[in-house]
Amino acid sequence: MLHTTGRLIGTWVRVTLVLGMLVLIAGWVWGFGSTPFVIAVIAAVGVELLAVRGLAREWVFDARGHWWWL
């Protein structure tokens, strides 16, 4: 279970860093106050929420098989 938790946290960190870099690049390209930048931020938040939901579901699925959670 600790292996799964570590792997999922690592995946979440990578997804968050990639999305953050993409939003930063969008801000540099379009300007930080523009409408496309706001849309990019909203899309990144949506993708982040979907990723967290999927990772949480994977963790819960694996946790069912390990009653001691270790």
DOFI-277628 format. One record per residue: x, y, z negated of N, C-alpha, C in turn; residue in one letter; residue number from 1. Coordinates in pm, whole numbers, m for minus. Example, Ala and Ser with C-alpha at 12.3 -4.5 7.8 and 13.67 -1.06 7.14 Angstrom:
BEGIN
<node><n_x>1319</n_x><n_y>m569</n_y><n_z>m780</n_z><ca_x>1230</ca_x><ca_y>m450</ca_y><ca_z>m780</ca_z><c_x>1320</c_x><c_y>m330</c_y><c_z>m780</c_z><residu>A</residu><num>1</num></node>
<node><n_x>1285</n_x><n_y>m225</n_y><n_z>m708</n_z><ca_x>1367</ca_x><ca_y>m106</ca_y><ca_z>m714</ca_z><c_x>1290</c_x><c_y>3</c_y><c_z>m787</c_z><residu>S</residu><num>2</num></node>
! end
This chain:
BEGIN
<node><n_x>82</n_x><n_y>m119</n_y><n_z>0</n_z><ca_x>0</ca_x><ca_y>0</ca_y><ca_z>0</ca_z><c_x>87</c_x><c_y>125</c_y><c_z>0</c_z><residu>M</residu><num>1</num></node>
<node><n_x>198</n_x><n_y>120</n_y><n_z>m72</n_z><ca_x>287</ca_x><ca_y>236</ca_y><ca_z>m72</ca_z><c_x>346</c_x><c_y>259</c_y><c_z>67</c_z><residu>L</residu><num>2</num></node>
<node><n_x>374</n_x><n_y>151</n_y><n_z>139</n_z><ca_x>424</ca_x><ca_y>165</ca_y><ca_z>276</ca_z><c_x>321</c_x><c_y>235</c_y><c_z>365</c_z><residu>H</residu><num>3</num></node>
<node><n_x>196</n_x><n_y>193</n_y><n_z>354</n_z><ca_x>89</ca_x><ca_y>255</ca_y><ca_z>432</ca_z><c_x>72</c_x><c_y>401</c_y><c_z>396</c_z><residu>T</residu><num>4</num></node>
<node><n_x>74</n_x><n_y>431</n_y><n_z>268</n_z><ca_x>60</ca_x><ca_y>570</ca_y><ca_z>224</ca_z><c_x>173</c_x><c_y>656</c_y><c_z>277</c_z><residu>T</residu><num>5</num></node>
<node><n_x>295</n_x><n_y>608</n_y><n_z>268</n_z><ca_x>408</ca_x><ca_y>684</ca_y><ca_z>318</ca_z><c_x>402</c_x><c_y>704</c_y><c_z>468</c_z><residu>G</residu><num>6</num></node>
<node><n_x>363</n_x><n_y>601</n_y><n_z>541</n_z><ca_x>353</ca_x><ca_y>611</ca_y><ca_z>686</ca_z><c_x>245</c_x><c_y>711</c_y><c_z>727</c_z><residu>R</residu><num>7</num></node>
<node><n_x>131</n_x><n_y>708</n_y><n_z>658</n_z><ca_x>22</ca_x><ca_y>799</ca_y><ca_z>691</ca_z><c_x>57</c_x><c_y>943</c_y><c_z>655</c_z><residu>L</residu><num>8</num></node>
<node><n_x>125</n_x><n_y>964</n_y><n_z>544</n_z><ca_x>167</ca_x><ca_y>1100</ca_y><ca_z>508</ca_z><c_x>268</c_x><c_y>1151</c_y><c_z>609</c_z><residu>I</residu><num>9</num></node>
<node><n_x>360</n_x><n_y>1065</n_y><n_z>651</n_z><ca_x>456</ca_x><ca_y>1105</ca_y><ca_z>753</ca_z><c_x>389</c_x><c_y>1141</c_y><c_z>885</c_z><residu>G</residu><num>10</num></node>
<node><n_x>289</n_x><n_y>1064</n_y><n_z>924</n_z><ca_x>214</ca_x><ca_y>1094</ca_y><ca_z>1046</ca_z><c_x>141</c_x><c_y>1226</c_y><c_z>1033</c_z><residu>T</residu><num>11</num></node>
<node><n_x>79</n_x><n_y>1249</n_y><n_z>918</n_z><ca_x>7</ca_x><ca_y>1374</ca_y><ca_z>895</ca_z><c_x>102</c_x><c_y>1494</c_y><c_z>902</c_z><residu>W</residu><num>12</num></node>
<node><n_x>220</n_x><n_y>1482</n_y><n_z>844</n_z><ca_x>318</ca_x><ca_y>1592</ca_y><ca_z>847</ca_z><c_x>360</c_x><c_y>1620</c_y><c_z>991</c_z><residu>V</residu><num>13</num></node>
<node><n_x>385</n_x><n_y>1516</n_y><n_z>1069</n_z><ca_x>425</ca_x><ca_y>1535</ca_y><ca_z>1209</ca_z><c_x>314</c_x><c_y>1603</c_y><c_z>1289</c_z><residu>R</residu><num>14</num></node>
<node><n_x>190</n_x><n_y>1558</n_y><n_z>1271</n_z><ca_x>77</ca_x><ca_y>1618</ca_y><ca_z>1343</ca_z><c_x>63</c_x><c_y>1765</c_y><c_z>1303</c_z><residu>V</residu><num>15</num></node>
<node><n_x>75</n_x><n_y>1795</n_y><n_z>1175</n_z><ca_x>62</ca_x><ca_y>1931</ca_y><ca_z>1128</ca_z><c_x>173</c_x><c_y>2020</c_y><c_z>1184</c_z><residu>T</residu><num>16</num></node>
<node><n_x>295</n_x><n_y>1970</n_y><n_z>1187</n_z><ca_x>406</ca_x><ca_y>2048</ca_y><ca_z>1241</ca_z><c_x>389</c_x><c_y>2074</c_y><c_z>1390</c_z><residu>L</residu><num>17</num></node>
<node><n_x>347</n_x><n_y>1974</n_y><n_z>1465</n_z><ca_x>326</ca_x><ca_y>1992</ca_y><ca_z>1609</ca_z><c_x>216</c_x><c_y>2094</c_y><c_z>1635</c_z><residu>V</residu><num>18</num></node>
<node><n_x>105</n_x><n_y>2081</n_y><n_z>1562</n_z><ca_x>m4</ca_x><ca_y>2177</ca_y><ca_z>1581</ca_z><c_x>39</c_x><c_y>2318</c_y><c_z>1541</c_z><residu>L</residu><num>19</num></node>
<node><n_x>115</n_x><n_y>2329</n_y><n_z>1434</n_z><ca_x>164</ca_x><ca_y>2461</ca_y><ca_z>1391</ca_z><c_x>255</c_x><c_y>2523</c_y><c_z>1496</c_z><residu>G</residu><num>20</num></node>
<node><n_x>343</n_x><n_y>2443</n_y><n_z>1553</n_z><ca_x>431</ca_x><ca_y>2495</ca_y><ca_z>1658</ca_z><c_x>352</c_x><c_y>2537</c_y><c_z>1781</c_z><residu>M</residu><num>21</num></node>
<node><n_x>251</n_x><n_y>2459</n_y><n_z>1819</n_z><ca_x>168</ca_x><ca_y>2495</ca_y><ca_z>1934</ca_z><c_x>91</c_x><c_y>2624</c_y><c_z>1910</c_z><residu>L</residu><num>22</num></node>
<node><n_x>40</n_x><n_y>2642</n_y><n_z>1789</n_z><ca_x>m31</ca_x><ca_y>2766</ca_y><ca_z>1756</ca_z><c_x>67</c_x><c_y>2884</c_y><c_z>1757</c_z><residu>V</residu><num>23</num></node>
<node><n_x>186</n_x><n_y>2864</n_y><n_z>1706</n_z><ca_x>287</ca_x><ca_y>2970</ca_y><ca_z>1708</ca_z><c_x>324</c_x><c_y>3008</c_y><c_z>1851</c_z><residu>L</residu><num>24</num></node>
<node><n_x>342</n_x><n_y>2909</n_y><n_z>1937</n_z><ca_x>372</ca_x><ca_y>2937</ca_y><ca_z>2078</ca_z><c_x>255</c_x><c_y>3010</c_y><c_z>2143</c_z><residu>I</residu><num>25</num></node>
<node><n_x>133</n_x><n_y>2968</n_y><n_z>2113</n_z><ca_x>15</ca_x><ca_y>3037</ca_y><ca_z>2168</ca_z><c_x>11</c_x><c_y>3182</c_y><c_z>2121</c_z><residu>A</residu><num>26</num></node>
<node><n_x>49</n_x><n_y>3206</n_y><n_z>1998</n_z><ca_x>53</ca_x><ca_y>3343</ca_y><ca_z>1948</ca_z><c_x>157</c_x><c_y>3427</c_y><c_z>2019</c_z><residu>G</residu><num>27</num></node>
<node><n_x>272</n_x><n_y>3368</n_y><n_z>2048</n_z><ca_x>377</ca_x><ca_y>3441</ca_y><ca_z>2121</ca_z><c_x>334</c_x><c_y>3469</c_y><c_z>2264</c_z><residu>W</residu><num>28</num></node>
<node><n_x>268</n_x><n_y>3372</n_y><n_z>2327</n_z><ca_x>230</ca_x><ca_y>3387</ca_y><ca_z>2467</ca_z><c_x>113</c_x><c_y>3485</c_y><c_z>2483</c_z><residu>V</residu><num>29</num></node>
<node><n_x>8</n_x><n_y>3466</n_y><n_z>2405</n_z><ca_x>m113</ca_x><ca_y>3544</ca_y><ca_z>2422</ca_z><c_x>m123</c_x><c_y>3663</c_y><c_z>2328</c_z><residu>W</residu><num>30</num></node>
<node><n_x>m41</n_x><n_y>3669</n_y><n_z>2226</n_z><ca_x>m53</ca_x><ca_y>3774</ca_y><ca_z>2125</ca_z><c_x>m136</c_x><c_y>3722</c_y><c_z>2008</c_z><residu>G</residu><num>31</num></node>
<node><n_x>m95</n_x><n_y>3760</n_y><n_z>1890</n_z><ca_x>m156</ca_x><ca_y>3702</ca_y><ca_z>1770</ca_z><c_x>m296</c_x><c_y>3755</c_y><c_z>1740</c_z><residu>F</residu><num>32</num></node>
<node><n_x>m340</n_x><n_y>3857</n_y><n_z>1808</n_z><ca_x>m475</ca_x><ca_y>3909</ca_y><ca_z>1783</ca_z><c_x>m571</c_x><c_y>3883</c_y><c_z>1896</c_z><residu>G</residu><num>33</num></node>
<node><n_x>m530</n_x><n_y>3807</n_y><n_z>1995</n_z><ca_x>m614</ca_x><ca_y>3788</ca_y><ca_z>2114</ca_z><c_x>m716</c_x><c_y>3677</c_y><c_z>2093</c_z><residu>S</residu><num>34</num></node>
<node><n_x>m815</n_x><n_y>3678</n_y><n_z>2180</n_z><ca_x>m920</ca_x><ca_y>3576</ca_y><ca_z>2174</ca_z><c_x>m868</c_x><c_y>3436</c_y><c_z>2205</c_z><residu>T</residu><num>35</num></node>
<node><n_x>m781</n_x><n_y>3418</n_y><n_z>2306</n_z><ca_x>m729</ca_x><ca_y>3282</ca_y><ca_z>2329</ca_z><c_x>m651</c_x><c_y>3227</c_y><c_z>2208</c_z><residu>P</residu><num>36</num></node>
<node><n_x>m582</n_x><n_y>3315</n_y><n_z>2136</n_z><ca_x>m510</ca_x><ca_y>3270</ca_y><ca_z>2017</ca_z><c_x>m608</c_x><c_y>3222</c_y><c_z>1910</c_z><residu>F</residu><num>37</num></node>
<node><n_x>m714</n_x><n_y>3296</n_y><n_z>1890</n_z><ca_x>m816</ca_x><ca_y>3255</ca_y><ca_z>1792</ca_z><c_x>m876</c_x><c_y>3120</c_y><c_z>1831</c_z><residu>V</residu><num>38</num></node>
<node><n_x>m903</n_x><n_y>3102</n_y><n_z>1960</n_z><ca_x>m957</ca_x><ca_y>2974</ca_y><ca_z>2007</ca_z><c_x>m856</c_x><c_y>2862</c_y><c_z>1984</c_z><residu>I</residu><num>39</num></node>
<node><n_x>m727</n_x><n_y>2891</n_y><n_z>2006</n_z><ca_x>m623</ca_x><ca_y>2791</ca_y><ca_z>1982</ca_z><c_x>m616</c_x><c_y>2753</c_y><c_z>1835</c_z><residu>A</residu><num>40</num></node>
<node><n_x>m630</n_x><n_y>2850</n_y><n_z>1747</n_z><ca_x>m628</ca_x><ca_y>2821</ca_y><ca_z>1603</ca_z><c_x>m749</c_x><c_y>2736</c_y><c_z>1564</c_z><residu>V</residu><num>41</num></node>
<node><n_x>m866</n_x><n_y>2771</n_y><n_z>1615</n_z><ca_x>m986</ca_x><ca_y>2693</ca_y><ca_z>1585</ca_z><c_x>m972</c_x><c_y>2550</c_y><c_z>1637</c_z><residu>I</residu><num>42</num></node>
<node><n_x>m917</n_x><n_y>2535</n_y><n_z>1757</n_z><ca_x>m897</ca_x><ca_y>2401</ca_y><ca_z>1814</ca_z><c_x>m796</c_x><c_y>2322</c_y><c_z>1730</c_z><residu>A</residu><num>43</num></node>
<node><n_x>m689</n_x><n_y>2389</n_y><n_z>1685</n_z><ca_x>m588</ca_x><ca_y>2321</ca_y><ca_z>1602</ca_z><c_x>m648</c_x><c_y>2276</c_y><c_z>1470</c_z><residu>A</residu><num>44</num></node>
<node><n_x>m732</n_x><n_y>2358</n_y><n_z>1411</n_z><ca_x>m797</ca_x><ca_y>2319</ca_y><ca_z>1286</ca_z><c_x>m888</c_x><c_y>2199</c_y><c_z>1309</c_z><residu>V</residu><num>45</num></node>
<node><n_x>m960</n_x><n_y>2199</n_y><n_z>1420</n_z><ca_x>m1046</ca_x><ca_y>2085</ca_y><ca_z>1453</ca_z><c_x>m967</c_x><c_y>1956</c_y><c_z>1472</c_z><residu>G</residu><num>46</num></node>
<node><n_x>m857</n_x><n_y>1966</n_y><n_z>1545</n_z><ca_x>m772</ca_x><ca_y>1848</ca_y><ca_z>1566</ca_z><c_x>m715</c_x><c_y>1800</c_y><c_z>1434</c_z><residu>V</residu><num>47</num></node>
<node><n_x>m673</n_x><n_y>1894</n_y><n_z>1349</n_z><ca_x>m618</ca_x><ca_y>1857</ca_y><ca_z>1218</ca_z><c_x>m724</c_x><c_y>1784</c_y><c_z>1133</c_z><residu>E</residu><num>48</num></node>
<node><n_x>m846</n_x><n_y>1833</n_y><n_z>1134</n_z><ca_x>m952</ca_x><ca_y>1767</ca_y><ca_z>1057</ca_z><c_x>m981</c_x><c_y>1627</c_y><c_z>1111</c_z><residu>L</residu><num>49</num></node>
<node><n_x>m980</n_x><n_y>1613</n_y><n_z>1243</n_z><ca_x>m1001</ca_x><ca_y>1479</ca_y><ca_z>1301</ca_z><c_x>m886</c_x><c_y>1385</c_y><c_z>1265</c_z><residu>L</residu><num>50</num></node>
<node><n_x>m765</n_x><n_y>1437</n_y><n_z>1267</n_z><ca_x>m649</ca_x><ca_y>1354</ca_y><ca_z>1232</ca_z><c_x>m656</c_x><c_y>1312</c_y><c_z>1086</c_z><residu>A</residu><num>51</num></node>
<node><n_x>m689</n_x><n_y>1403</n_y><n_z>997</n_z><ca_x>m699</ca_x><ca_y>1371</ca_y><ca_z>855</ca_z><c_x>m809</c_x><c_y>1268</c_y><c_z>832</c_z><residu>V</residu><num>52</num></node>
<node><n_x>m920</n_x><n_y>1285</n_y><n_z>901</n_z><ca_x>m1031</ca_x><ca_y>1190</ca_y><ca_z>887</ca_z><c_x>m988</c_x><c_y>1050</c_y><c_z>932</c_z><residu>R</residu><num>53</num></node>
<node><n_x>m921</n_x><n_y>1042</n_y><n_z>1046</n_z><ca_x>m875</ca_x><ca_y>914</ca_y><ca_z>1096</ca_z><c_x>m772</c_x><c_y>849</c_y><c_z>1005</c_z><residu>G</residu><num>54</num></node>
<node><n_x>m678</n_x><n_y>930</n_y><n_z>954</n_z><ca_x>m576</ca_x><ca_y>876</ca_y><ca_z>865</ca_z><c_x>m638</c_x><c_y>830</c_y><c_z>733</c_z><residu>L</residu><num>55</num></node>
<node><n_x>m735</n_x><n_y>904</n_y><n_z>683</n_z><ca_x>m802</ca_x><ca_y>863</ca_y><ca_z>559</ca_z><c_x>m879</c_x><c_y>732</c_y><c_z>579</c_z><residu>A</residu><num>56</num></node>
<node><n_x>m943</n_x><n_y>719</n_y><n_z>693</n_z><ca_x>m1015</ca_x><ca_y>594</ca_y><ca_z>721</ca_z><c_x>m919</c_x><c_y>476</c_y><c_z>730</c_z><residu>R</residu><num>57</num></node>
<node><n_x>m803</n_x><n_y>498</n_y><n_z>793</n_z><ca_x>m704</ca_x><ca_y>391</ca_y><ca_z>802</ca_z><c_x>m652</c_x><c_y>353</c_y><c_z>664</c_z><residu>E</residu><num>58</num></node>
<node><n_x>m629</n_x><n_y>453</n_y><n_z>578</n_z><ca_x>m580</ca_x><ca_y>426</ca_y><ca_z>443</ca_z><c_x>m684</c_x><c_y>348</c_y><c_z>363</c_z><residu>W</residu><num>59</num></node>
<node><n_x>m810</n_x><n_y>389</n_y><n_z>372</n_z><ca_x>m916</ca_x><ca_y>320</ca_y><ca_z>298</ca_z><c_x>m932</c_x><c_y>178</c_y><c_z>349</c_z><residu>V</residu><num>60</num></node>
<node><n_x>m922</n_x><n_y>158</n_y><n_z>480</n_z><ca_x>m933</ca_x><ca_y>23</ca_y><ca_z>535</ca_z><c_x>m821</c_x><c_y>m66</c_y><c_z>480</c_z><residu>F</residu><num>61</num></node>
<node><n_x>m700</n_x><n_y>m13</n_y><n_z>474</n_z><ca_x>m589</ca_x><ca_y>m91</ca_y><ca_z>421</ca_z><c_x>m602</c_x><c_y>m111</c_y><c_z>270</c_z><residu>D</residu><num>62</num></node>
<node><n_x>m657</n_x><n_y>m12</n_y><n_z>200</n_z><ca_x>m672</ca_x><ca_y>m23</ca_y><ca_z>55</ca_z><c_x>m771</c_x><c_y>m134</c_y><c_z>17</c_z><residu>A</residu><num>63</num></node>
<node><n_x>m867</n_x><n_y>m161</n_y><n_z>102</n_z><ca_x>m963</ca_x><ca_y>m268</ca_y><ca_z>72</ca_z><c_x>m895</c_x><c_y>m404</c_y><c_z>64</c_z><residu>R</residu><num>64</num></node>
<node><n_x>m786</n_x><n_y>m420</n_y><n_z>137</n_z><ca_x>m715</ca_x><ca_y>m548</ca_y><ca_z>138</ca_z><c_x>m616</c_x><c_y>m563</c_y><c_z>23</c_z><residu>G</residu><num>65</num></node>
<node><n_x>m591</n_x><n_y>m456</n_y><n_z>m51</n_z><ca_x>m497</ca_x><ca_y>m458</ca_y><ca_z>m163</ca_z><c_x>m568</c_x><c_y>m408</c_y><c_z>m288</c_z><residu>H</residu><num>66</num></node>
<node><n_x>m624</n_x><n_y>m498</n_y><n_z>m363</n_z><ca_x>m707</ca_x><ca_y>m457</ca_y><ca_z>m477</ca_z><c_x>m624</c_x><c_y>m387</c_y><c_z>m584</c_z><residu>W</residu><num>67</num></node>
<node><n_x>m494</n_x><n_y>m407</n_y><n_z>m590</n_z><ca_x>m410</ca_x><ca_y>m342</ca_y><ca_z>m692</ca_z><c_x>m358</c_x><c_y>m209</c_y><c_z>m643</c_z><residu>W</residu><num>68</num></node>
<node><n_x>m371</n_x><n_y>m177</n_y><n_z>m515</n_z><ca_x>m334</ca_x><ca_y>m50</ca_y><ca_z>m453</ca_z><c_x>m187</c_x><c_y>m18</c_y><c_z>m467</c_z><residu>W</residu><num>69</num></node>
<node><n_x>m103</n_x><n_y>m118</n_y><n_z>m474</n_z><ca_x>41</ca_x><ca_y>m94</ca_y><ca_z>m480</ca_z><c_x>112</c_x><c_y>m171</c_y><c_z>m372</c_z><residu>L</residu><num>70</num></node>
! end
